[in-house]
Amino acid sequence: MTLAEQLIRMAEDELTEYSTDARKIEKLRRKFSFAVPYPKQAAVREEVADSIPSNFLAKLIEENRQTVALPFWGIGGLGLLLGISGQQPLDLIATGVGFYLAFQIQKLGWELEAKRLVLKTLDEIEASVKNPAPEAP
């Protein structure tokens, strides 16, 4: 597992907690500082930034993953309902396809959000190193 993948997994773990982005970034800053030495952080940031797709669909999924996946959850549920009723057993195929697509969309959105959080955290670390906050007396 590369350093970028480790940071992405740490960010995914942080996404599971209900808190503000600022709090998540603050918690990740400490973890990232231990996991990746400062001189290597720029290279890791570039690696993560290059792995984020920039097309319209990826941006849509990153910002609204649940909304995009909702129709596929519905297709899966409707296929299950109609397939179980026995009138149209081929609808069970729609169940499998719908649930699979919905899950994959949710997963992709989750990973994109975690990568974006990694970028924000690394940018925050970079900014704090270049402009350190004055110490309190």
C-alpha positions as CSV (number, residue, x, y, z in Angstrom):
1,M,0.0,0.0,0.0
2,T,1.5,3.3,-1.1
3,L,1.6,6.4,1.1
4,A,-1.2,8.0,-0.9
5,E,-3.4,5.0,-0.3
6,Q,-2.7,5.0,3.4
7,L,-3.7,8.7,3.6
8,I,-6.9,8.0,1.6
9,R,-7.8,5.2,4.0
10,M,-7.2,7.5,7.0
11,A,-9.4,10.1,5.4
12,E,-12.1,7.5,4.8
13,D,-12.0,6.5,8.4
14,E,-12.4,10.2,9.4
15,L,-15.4,10.6,7.1
16,T,-17.3,8.0,9.2
17,E,-17.4,10.4,12.1
18,Y,-20.0,13.2,12.2
19,S,-18.0,16.4,12.5
20,T,-17.1,19.5,10.6
21,D,-14.6,19.5,7.8
22,A,-12.3,21.8,9.9
23,R,-12.4,19.2,12.8
24,K,-11.7,16.3,10.4
25,I,-8.7,18.2,8.9
26,E,-7.4,19.1,12.3
27,K,-7.5,15.4,13.3
28,L,-5.9,14.3,10.0
29,R,-3.1,16.8,10.2
30,R,-1.6,15.0,13.2
31,K,-2.0,11.6,11.6
32,F,-0.5,12.8,8.3
33,S,2.4,14.4,10.0
34,F,3.3,11.0,11.6
35,A,2.6,8.9,8.5
36,V,4.4,11.0,5.8
37,P,7.5,13.2,6.4
38,Y,7.0,16.8,5.3
39,P,9.4,16.6,2.3
40,K,7.4,13.7,0.8
41,Q,4.0,15.4,1.3
42,A,4.2,17.4,-1.9
43,A,4.8,14.3,-4.0
44,V,2.0,12.4,-2.3
45,R,-0.3,15.4,-2.8
46,E,0.5,15.3,-6.6
47,E,-0.2,11.6,-6.7
48,V,-3.6,12.0,-5.0
49,A,-4.5,15.0,-7.2
50,D,-3.6,13.0,-10.3
51,S,-5.8,10.2,-9.3
52,I,-9.0,12.4,-9.0
53,P,-10.9,12.4,-12.3
54,S,-11.9,15.8,-13.5
55,N,-14.9,15.0,-15.7
56,F,-18.5,16.1,-15.1
57,L,-19.8,12.8,-13.9
58,A,-17.0,12.4,-11.3
59,K,-17.6,15.8,-9.9
60,L,-21.4,15.1,-9.8
61,I,-20.9,11.9,-8.0
62,E,-18.4,13.5,-5.5
63,E,-20.8,16.2,-4.6
64,N,-24.1,14.3,-4.7
65,R,-23.3,10.6,-4.5
66,Q,-26.5,9.7,-2.7
67,T,-28.7,11.6,-5.2
68,V,-27.0,9.9,-8.1
69,A,-27.3,6.4,-6.6
70,L,-30.9,6.8,-5.5
71,P,-32.5,5.8,-8.9
72,F,-30.4,2.6,-8.9
73,W,-31.5,1.7,-5.4
74,G,-35.1,2.2,-6.7
75,I,-34.5,0.0,-9.7
76,G,-33.0,-2.7,-7.5
77,G,-35.9,-2.5,-5.1
78,L,-38.6,-2.5,-7.8
79,G,-36.9,-5.5,-9.5
80,L,-36.9,-7.3,-6.3
81,L,-40.5,-6.6,-5.6
82,L,-41.6,-7.7,-9.1
83,G,-39.3,-10.6,-9.2
84,I,-40.5,-12.0,-5.9
85,S,-44.1,-11.7,-7.0
86,G,-43.4,-14.5,-9.5
87,Q,-45.0,-12.7,-12.4
88,Q,-41.7,-11.6,-13.9
89,P,-38.7,-13.6,-12.5
90,L,-36.3,-11.9,-15.0
91,D,-36.7,-8.7,-12.9
92,L,-34.4,-10.3,-10.4
93,I,-31.6,-9.4,-12.9
94,A,-32.6,-5.7,-12.5
95,T,-32.3,-6.2,-8.8
96,G,-28.7,-7.4,-9.0
97,V,-27.7,-4.7,-11.6
98,G,-29.4,-1.9,-9.7
99,F,-28.0,-2.7,-6.4
100,Y,-24.5,-3.2,-7.8
101,L,-24.5,0.1,-9.6
102,A,-25.9,1.9,-6.6
103,F,-23.2,0.5,-4.4
104,Q,-20.4,1.3,-6.8
105,I,-21.6,4.9,-7.2
106,Q,-21.7,5.3,-3.4
107,K,-18.3,3.7,-3.1
108,L,-16.8,6.0,-5.8
109,G,-18.3,9.1,-4.2
110,W,-16.9,8.1,-0.9
111,E,-13.4,7.6,-2.3
112,L,-13.5,10.9,-4.2
113,E,-14.6,12.7,-1.0
114,A,-11.8,11.1,0.9
115,K,-9.3,12.1,-1.7
116,R,-10.5,15.7,-1.7
117,L,-10.2,15.7,2.2
118,V,-6.6,14.5,1.8
119,L,-5.9,17.3,-0.6
120,K,-7.4,19.9,1.8
121,T,-5.5,18.5,4.7
122,L,-2.1,18.5,2.9
123,D,-2.8,22.1,1.7
124,E,-3.6,23.1,5.3
125,I,-0.3,21.6,6.5
126,E,1.6,23.4,3.7
127,A,-0.1,26.7,4.6
128,S,0.7,26.3,8.3
129,V,4.4,25.5,7.5
130,K,4.7,28.5,5.3
131,N,2.8,30.9,7.6
132,P,3.1,29.7,11.2
133,A,0.5,31.1,13.6
134,P,2.0,33.4,16.3
135,E,2.4,31.6,19.6
136,A,0.1,32.7,22.5
137,P,1.8,34.3,25.5
